[in-house]
Amino acid sequence: MKKTDIFESLASLSIEQLNKLHQKIEQKIADKKARSQRLSSAPPRSQSDLEQLASHQGLDLSSLMREISKR
């Protein structure tokens, strides 16, 4: 989907629909932040846990290890 397609579909929505969409997006952001904080507070138990933690933080595994060593 191109940017113009997105803008055209958003332009066809009413203010009420746009507000509902905005609220859903804000809720998803809050949920993702909460999940990320939950995952980062528990120590990883295996290699797959580390990989999941890295992906949730938007990092690769080596970047995650550098971030952990900074703390």
Phi and psi in degrees as a GROMACS rama.xvg file:
@    title "Ramachandran Plot"
@    xaxis  label "Phi"
@    yaxis  label "Psi"
@TYPE xy
-88.297  162.338  LYS-2
-58.1567  -40.97  LYS-3
-63.1386  -36.9925  THR-4
-63.873  -41.6781  ASP-5
-63.9729  -47.5639  ILE-6
-62.1478  -38.9879  PHE-7
-65.4526  -41.462  GLU-8
-70.2231  -35.0891  SER-9
-69.3178  -35.8547  LEU-10
-65.4476  -26.3148  ALA-11
-80.6048  -9.29027  SER-12
-84.3499  152.544  LEU-13
-80.1501  168.374  SER-14
-59.5071  -41.2315  ILE-15
-60.1634  -45.2731  GLU-16
-65.7908  -39.2669  GLN-17
-64.7819  -39.893  LEU-18
-63.7394  -42.3097  ASN-19
-63.407  -41.724  LYS-20
-62.6554  -42.8287  LEU-21
-61.545  -43.053  HIS-22
-63.0773  -41.4945  GLN-23
-63.4235  -41.586  LYS-24
-65.307  -44.2189  ILE-25
-60.4346  -40.4639  GLU-26
-65.2576  -41.8291  GLN-27
-63.9569  -38.5767  LYS-28
-63.7362  -45.271  ILE-29
-63.0541  -41.894  ALA-30
-63.2322  -42.041  ASP-31
-66.2557  -40.0047  LYS-32
-64.1396  -43.4532  LYS-33
-63.5656  -42.2831  ALA-34
-64.8752  -41.2485  ARG-35
-62.3742  -42.7949  SER-36
-66.515  -39.8089  GLN-37
-61.0957  -45.1112  ARG-38
-67.5609  -36.1315  LEU-39
-78.0601  -17.9155  SER-40
-82.8389  -25.1036  SER-41
-91.4358  136.253  ALA-42
-68.6539  138.9  PRO-43
-67.3397  145.156  PRO-44
-107.893  -17.6835  ARG-45
-151.288  175.415  SER-46
-62.0402  -38.6505  GLN-47
-68.2046  -34.0621  SER-48
-63.0159  -41.2413  ASP-49
-62.6236  -43.229  LEU-50
-65.2875  -39.7219  GLU-51
-65.6268  -43.502  GLN-52
-60.8396  -42.8624  LEU-53
-62.4722  -44.7277  ALA-54
-66.8815  -35.7638  SER-55
-70.3698  -26.1644  HIS-56
-87.8151  -3.45482  GLN-57
75.3974  26.4818  GLY-58
-122.59  162.89  LEU-59
-89.4587  174.209  ASP-60
-62.0361  -41.6562  LEU-61
-68.1424  -36.9177  SER-62
-65.535  -38.4144  SER-63
-63.2533  -43.4927  LEU-64
-63.0436  -39.0536  MET-65
-64.3398  -41.0621  ARG-66
-63.8296  -41.6455  GLU-67
-64.8412  -41.1201  ILE-68
-67.0885  -25.2931  SER-69
-68.5259  -31.5532  LYS-70
